[in-house]
Amino acid sequence: MLKWALIFLVISIIAGALGFTGVSAAASRLSKILFVVALLIFVVLLVLGLMAGEVIF
């Protein structure tokens, strides 16, 4: 997921440098959404892992 966020970030930077503002804005928005989703998945799995660790130990 983070890989795709970075890919869209690079696309956004390149498109912005070339003057394609619409493509740049769309790629930037997708990059932000994918980053937030990846961060939420990480936090959920971290909490579940900590709770499972407490149950076992």
C-alpha positions as CSV (number, residue, x, y, z in Angstrom):
1,M,0.0,0.0,0.0
2,L,2.8,2.4,0.8
3,K,4.5,1.4,-2.4
4,W,1.4,2.7,-4.4
5,A,1.3,5.8,-2.3
6,L,4.9,6.6,-3.1
7,I,4.3,5.9,-6.8
8,F,1.4,8.3,-6.9
9,L,3.5,10.9,-5.0
10,V,6.2,10.6,-7.7
11,I,3.6,10.9,-10.5
12,S,2.2,14.0,-8.8
13,I,5.6,15.6,-8.5
14,I,6.5,14.9,-12.1
15,A,3.1,16.0,-13.4
16,G,3.3,19.2,-11.4
17,A,6.8,20.0,-12.7
18,L,5.5,19.5,-16.3
19,G,2.5,21.7,-15.7
20,F,-0.3,19.1,-15.6
21,T,-2.0,20.5,-12.6
22,G,-5.1,18.4,-12.8
23,V,-3.2,15.1,-13.0
24,S,-0.9,16.3,-10.2
25,A,-3.8,17.1,-7.9
26,A,-5.5,13.8,-8.6
27,A,-2.3,11.8,-8.0
28,S,-1.6,13.8,-4.8
29,R,-5.1,13.1,-3.5
30,L,-4.8,9.4,-4.2
31,S,-1.4,9.3,-2.6
32,K,-2.7,10.9,0.6
33,I,-5.7,8.5,0.7
34,L,-3.5,5.5,0.3
35,F,-1.1,6.7,2.9
36,V,-3.9,7.2,5.5
37,V,-5.3,3.8,4.7
38,A,-1.9,2.2,5.2
39,L,-1.4,4.0,8.4
40,L,-4.8,3.0,9.7
41,I,-4.2,-0.7,8.8
42,F,-0.8,-0.5,10.6
43,V,-2.4,1.0,13.8
44,V,-5.2,-1.6,13.8
45,L,-2.7,-4.5,13.4
46,L,-0.4,-3.0,16.0
47,V,-3.3,-2.8,18.6
48,L,-4.4,-6.3,17.7
49,G,-0.9,-7.6,18.1
50,L,-0.5,-5.9,21.5
51,M,-3.8,-7.3,22.7
52,A,-2.8,-10.8,21.5
53,G,0.5,-10.5,23.3
54,E,-1.2,-9.6,26.5
55,V,-3.5,-12.6,26.3
56,I,-0.6,-15.0,25.7
57,F,1.7,-13.6,28.3
